[in-house]
Amino acid sequence: MGWRKKLLDCCVVGETLQKAGQKVGVAEFEGRCLSERMPNTFRNLAILFVHPRFIAFLNLLLVLNLIHAVLEGALVPSLNHHETVDIIEGLGIIMIAWGVALEERHKIREIFHLLPKKRSEISYQNAVDENCHCFGLGFLLLGLFAEVGAECVSVPDRIINTSGLDDAILFISGGLLVVCSVLMLIQSIMLIFAKREWLIRRYQKTSQH
């Protein structure tokens, strides 16, 4: 019976909008129905997740993990590569997942009906979306290629012969993760300290595309 009540509520919303003389498309209608039925807890979590300062905070946590991995020897040549491969693969997967989440910041705001109406706020949020999309794509690609390098070492030599090159490949893969940490620091600084006007101007051209 629960789904019938939700469907009836959505129909009531649709009839109300039609009576008010508003023409709405399917996507907008679904969005309004979703916003009507969305639990406040989920929306509040989404608001926190897409907030620029929270994104910067998560970036800094990941940077600390990467630094810890480097200090543990992820970039130090060793006769036993299994642990190094596991570290790089794990961090690479995290970078891929985080990159995808950042890329889809705008979609997350859209799904949870968090799109602002004020023009100044729209411009700022669009700039943050573009910032997250650019850096997220970088994290995704760097994490992906770091994991590819680790996988090449873990695959038997009869499939991919990396004998004598294991240390160099793992060093390069670890270096890609270090580049990720540098980019995360740069993004965090931009999201925390950059003025809104500068951020809007910085990503104005790319957001128009």
Secondary structure, 3 states (H helix, E strand, C coil): CHHHHHHHHHHHHHHHHHHCCCCCCHHHHHHHHHHHHCCHHHHHHHHHHHCHHHHHHHHHHHHHHHHHHHHHHHCCCCCCCHHHHHHHHHHHHHHHHHHHHHHCHHHHHHHCCCCCCCHHHHHHHHHHHHHHHHHHHHHHHHHHHHHHHHHHHHCCCCCCCCCCCHHHHHHHHHHHHHHHHHHHHHHHHHHHHCCHHHHHHHCHHHHHC
